[in-house]
C-alpha cells in the first residue's frame, strides 16, 4: 500500500481539526504551522474535503475550517476518496501484471474479474501460482479497503492522545 503526500496531508489536517478543543473553525495557516504543511497545498485539499462534506468553511476574521461531522463519523477511506487518493492502485497494478503473465501463457479464458482455477490446465504449476497471486492481491486489496473504511478520526484521535500522553505532551496538539 502506498499513501501519497495528498493522502497523508489530508488525514493529518483532519486529525488536527479533531484535536482542537470544541472543533471550532481553525485557519489554514494554523493547521499548516502545527503540522508543518504547505498552506497553499493544504487549502486545495481542504476545498476538496469541503466539497465531499467532510469539513465546513467559516468566513470572517475568526473563520477557517471545522469538521462537518463528529470524528467518529469520518473514516480514513472517506478522507482519501475526497482527495482522489486510492489505496488500491498498487494492488491493481499487481493484479494486472499477474493476469498479463497468465495471458502470456496462452490462457485466454481468464478475465480481469472472473476467473477460477478450473480454467487452468492441470499440470501447469506456473499458471496455478499466477492464479494464486491474483487471488492473494485481490484479498489484500479487499482487506486494505475494509481497514481504511473502518478507521475513524476518533480512532486516530485516541491514538494521537495516547502517544502525546506517553511523551508528556498533554497540551500539545501537534500530530
C-alpha positions as a Markdown table, in Angstrom:
| # | Residue | x | y | z |
|---|---|---|---|---|
| 1 | Unk | 0.0 | 0.0 | 0.0 |
| 2 | Unk | 1.3 | 3.4 | -0.9 |
| 3 | Unk | -0.1 | 6.6 | 0.5 |
| 4 | Unk | 0.8 | 9.7 | -1.3 |
| 5 | Unk | 1.5 | 13.1 | 0.1 |
| 6 | Unk | -2.0 | 14.2 | -0.8 |
| 7 | Unk | -3.5 | 11.4 | 1.4 |
| 8 | Unk | -1.1 | 11.9 | 4.3 |
| 9 | Unk | -1.6 | 15.6 | 4.4 |
| 10 | Unk | -5.4 | 15.3 | 4.2 |
| 11 | Unk | -5.5 | 12.8 | 7.1 |
| 12 | Unk | -3.1 | 15.0 | 9.2 |
| 13 | Unk | -5.2 | 18.1 | 8.5 |
| 14 | Unk | -8.5 | 16.5 | 9.6 |
| 15 | Unk | -6.9 | 14.9 | 12.6 |
| 16 | Unk | -5.5 | 18.3 | 13.5 |
| 17 | Unk | -9.1 | 19.7 | 13.3 |
| 18 | Unk | -10.3 | 16.9 | 15.5 |
| 19 | Unk | -7.7 | 17.7 | 18.2 |
| 20 | Unk | -8.8 | 21.2 | 18.5 |
| 21 | Unk | -11.0 | 21.9 | 21.6 |
| 22 | Unk | -14.6 | 22.3 | 20.6 |
| 23 | Unk | -14.0 | 21.5 | 16.9 |
| 24 | Unk | -14.2 | 25.3 | 16.2 |
| 25 | Unk | -13.1 | 26.9 | 13.0 |
| 26 | Unk | -9.3 | 26.8 | 12.5 |
| 27 | Unk | -7.4 | 28.7 | 9.9 |
| 28 | Unk | -5.4 | 27.0 | 7.2 |
| 29 | Unk | -2.3 | 28.9 | 8.4 |
| 30 | Unk | -2.8 | 27.4 | 11.9 |
| 31 | Unk | -3.1 | 23.9 | 10.7 |
| 32 | Unk | -0.2 | 24.4 | 8.3 |
| 33 | Unk | 2.1 | 25.7 | 11.1 |
| 34 | Unk | 1.2 | 23.0 | 13.6 |
| 35 | Unk | 1.5 | 20.2 | 11.0 |
| 36 | Unk | 4.4 | 21.7 | 9.0 |
| 37 | Unk | 2.4 | 21.5 | 5.8 |
| 38 | Unk | 2.5 | 24.0 | 2.9 |
| 39 | Unk | -0.6 | 26.3 | 3.3 |
| 40 | Unk | -1.4 | 26.7 | -0.4 |
| 41 | Unk | -1.5 | 22.9 | -1.0 |
| 42 | Unk | -3.4 | 22.4 | 2.2 |
| 43 | Unk | -6.0 | 24.9 | 1.1 |
| 44 | Unk | -6.6 | 22.9 | -2.1 |
| 45 | Unk | -7.0 | 19.7 | -0.1 |
| 46 | Unk | -9.4 | 21.3 | 2.4 |
| 47 | Unk | -11.5 | 22.6 | -0.5 |
| 48 | Unk | -11.8 | 19.1 | -1.9 |
| 49 | Unk | -12.8 | 17.8 | 1.5 |
| 50 | Unk | -15.3 | 20.6 | 1.9 |
| 51 | Unk | -16.9 | 19.6 | -1.4 |
| 52 | Unk | -17.0 | 16.0 | -0.1 |
| 53 | Unk | -18.9 | 17.2 | 3.0 |
| 54 | Unk | -16.1 | 16.3 | 5.5 |
| 55 | Unk | -15.3 | 19.9 | 6.6 |
| 56 | Unk | -17.2 | 23.2 | 6.7 |
| 57 | Unk | -15.6 | 26.5 | 5.9 |
| 58 | Unk | -16.4 | 29.5 | 8.0 |
| 59 | Unk | -15.8 | 33.0 | 6.6 |
| 60 | Unk | -14.6 | 36.0 | 8.5 |
| 61 | Unk | -11.8 | 37.1 | 10.9 |
| 62 | Unk | -12.4 | 34.1 | 13.2 |
| 63 | Unk | -13.1 | 31.8 | 10.3 |
| 64 | Unk | -11.4 | 28.8 | 8.9 |
| 65 | Unk | -12.4 | 25.1 | 8.7 |
| 66 | Unk | -14.1 | 22.8 | 11.1 |
| 67 | Unk | -15.2 | 19.2 | 10.9 |
| 68 | Unk | -18.6 | 18.7 | 9.3 |
| 69 | Unk | -19.3 | 15.6 | 11.3 |
| 70 | Unk | -18.1 | 14.1 | 14.6 |
| 71 | Unk | -14.7 | 12.5 | 14.3 |
| 72 | Unk | -16.2 | 9.0 | 14.9 |
| 73 | Unk | -18.3 | 9.6 | 11.7 |
| 74 | Unk | -15.4 | 10.4 | 9.4 |
| 75 | Unk | -13.3 | 7.5 | 8.2 |
| 76 | Unk | -9.9 | 7.4 | 6.6 |
| 77 | Unk | -11.4 | 5.9 | 3.5 |
| 78 | Unk | -13.7 | 8.9 | 3.2 |
| 79 | Unk | -10.8 | 11.3 | 3.5 |
| 80 | Unk | -8.7 | 9.5 | 0.9 |
| 81 | Unk | -11.7 | 9.3 | -1.5 |
| 82 | Unk | -12.4 | 13.1 | -1.1 |
| 83 | Unk | -8.9 | 14.0 | -2.3 |
| 84 | Unk | -8.8 | 11.4 | -5.1 |
| 85 | Unk | -6.5 | 9.0 | -3.3 |
| 86 | Unk | -6.7 | 5.3 | -3.8 |
| 87 | Unk | -5.0 | 2.6 | -1.7 |
| 88 | Unk | -5.8 | 0.1 | -4.4 |
| 89 | Unk | -3.6 | 1.5 | -7.2 |
| 90 | Unk | -0.6 | -0.7 | -6.3 |
| 91 | Unk | -2.6 | -3.8 | -5.8 |
| 92 | Unk | -4.5 | -3.2 | -9.0 |
| 93 | Unk | -1.1 | -3.0 | -10.8 |
| 94 | Unk | 0.0 | -6.2 | -9.2 |
| 95 | Unk | -3.3 | -7.9 | -10.2 |
| 96 | Unk | -3.0 | -6.6 | -13.8 |
| 97 | Unk | 0.6 | -7.9 | -14.0 |
| 98 | Unk | -0.3 | -11.4 | -12.7 |
| 99 | Unk | -3.2 | -11.5 | -15.2 |
| 100 | Unk | -0.9 | -10.5 | -18.1 |
| 101 | Unk | 1.5 | -13.3 | -17.0 |
| 102 | Unk | -1.3 | -15.8 | -17.1 |
| 103 | Unk | -2.5 | -14.5 | -20.5 |
| 104 | Unk | 1.0 | -14.6 | -21.9 |
| 105 | Unk | 1.0 | -18.3 | -21.2 |
| 106 | Unk | -1.9 | -18.7 | -23.7 |
| 107 | Unk | -4.8 | -19.0 | -21.2 |
| 108 | Unk | -7.2 | -16.6 | -22.9 |
| 109 | Unk | -10.3 | -17.6 | -20.8 |
| 110 | Unk | -9.2 | -15.7 | -17.7 |
| 111 | Unk | -10.7 | -12.2 | -17.5 |
| 112 | Unk | -9.8 | -9.3 | -15.1 |
| 113 | Unk | -12.8 | -10.0 | -12.8 |
| 114 | Unk | -14.0 | -13.6 | -13.3 |
| 115 | Unk | -11.6 | -16.4 | -13.2 |
| 116 | Unk | -11.1 | -19.7 | -11.4 |
| 117 | Unk | -8.5 | -22.4 | -11.0 |
| 118 | Unk | -10.8 | -24.7 | -13.0 |
| 119 | Unk | -9.9 | -22.6 | -16.1 |
| 120 | Unk | -6.2 | -23.5 | -15.7 |
| 121 | Unk | -5.0 | -26.7 | -17.3 |
| 122 | Unk | -3.9 | -29.4 | -14.9 |
| 123 | Unk | -0.2 | -29.9 | -14.8 |
| 124 | Unk | 0.7 | -26.2 | -15.3 |
| 125 | Unk | 2.0 | -25.2 | -11.8 |
| 126 | Unk | 3.3 | -21.8 | -13.1 |
| 127 | Unk | -0.3 | -20.9 | -14.2 |
| 128 | Unk | -1.7 | -22.1 | -10.9 |
| 129 | Unk | 0.9 | -20.0 | -9.0 |
| 130 | Unk | -0.1 | -16.9 | -11.0 |
| 131 | Unk | -3.7 | -17.5 | -10.2 |
| 132 | Unk | -2.8 | -17.8 | -6.5 |
| 133 | Unk | -1.0 | -14.4 | -6.7 |
| 134 | Unk | -4.0 | -12.8 | -8.4 |
| 135 | Unk | -6.2 | -14.2 | -5.6 |
| 136 | Unk | -3.8 | -13.0 | -3.0 |
| 137 | Unk | -3.7 | -9.5 | -4.3 |
| 138 | Unk | -7.5 | -9.3 | -4.6 |
| 139 | Unk | -7.8 | -10.5 | -1.0 |
| 140 | Unk | -5.2 | -8.0 | 0.2 |
| 141 | Unk | -7.0 | -5.2 | -1.7 |
| 142 | Unk | -10.3 | -6.0 | -0.1 |
| 143 | Unk | -8.7 | -6.1 | 3.4 |
| 144 | Unk | -7.0 | -2.8 | 2.9 |
| 145 | Unk | -10.1 | -1.2 | 1.7 |
| 146 | Unk | -12.1 | -2.6 | 4.6 |
| 147 | Unk | -9.4 | -1.3 | 7.0 |
| 148 | Unk | -9.4 | 2.3 | 5.8 |
| 149 | Unk | -13.2 | 2.3 | 5.8 |
| 150 | Unk | -13.2 | 1.2 | 9.4 |
| 151 | Unk | -10.7 | 3.5 | 10.9 |
| 152 | Unk | -12.3 | 6.8 | 12.0 |
| 153 | Unk | -10.8 | 10.1 | 13.0 |
| 154 | Unk | -11.9 | 9.3 | 16.6 |
| 155 | Unk | -9.7 | 6.2 | 16.5 |
| 156 | Unk | -6.7 | 8.3 | 15.3 |
| 157 | Unk | -7.5 | 11.0 | 17.8 |
| 158 | Unk | -7.3 | 8.4 | 20.7 |
| 159 | Unk | -4.1 | 7.0 | 19.2 |
| 160 | Unk | -2.6 | 10.5 | 19.0 |
| 161 | Unk | -3.7 | 11.5 | 22.5 |
| 162 | Unk | -2.2 | 8.2 | 23.9 |
| 163 | Unk | 1.1 | 8.9 | 22.2 |
| 164 | Unk | 1.1 | 12.5 | 23.4 |
| 165 | Unk | 0.4 | 11.4 | 26.9 |
| 166 | Unk | 3.2 | 8.8 | 26.8 |
| 167 | Unk | 5.5 | 11.6 | 25.6 |
| 168 | Unk | 4.3 | 14.0 | 28.4 |
| 169 | Unk | 2.8 | 16.4 | 25.8 |
| 170 | Unk | -0.8 | 16.6 | 27.1 |
| 171 | Unk | -1.3 | 20.2 | 26.0 |
| 172 | Unk | 0.5 | 20.0 | 22.6 |
| 173 | Unk | -1.9 | 19.2 | 19.7 |
| 174 | Unk | 0.7 | 18.6 | 17.1 |
| 175 | Unk | 0.3 | 15.2 | 15.4 |
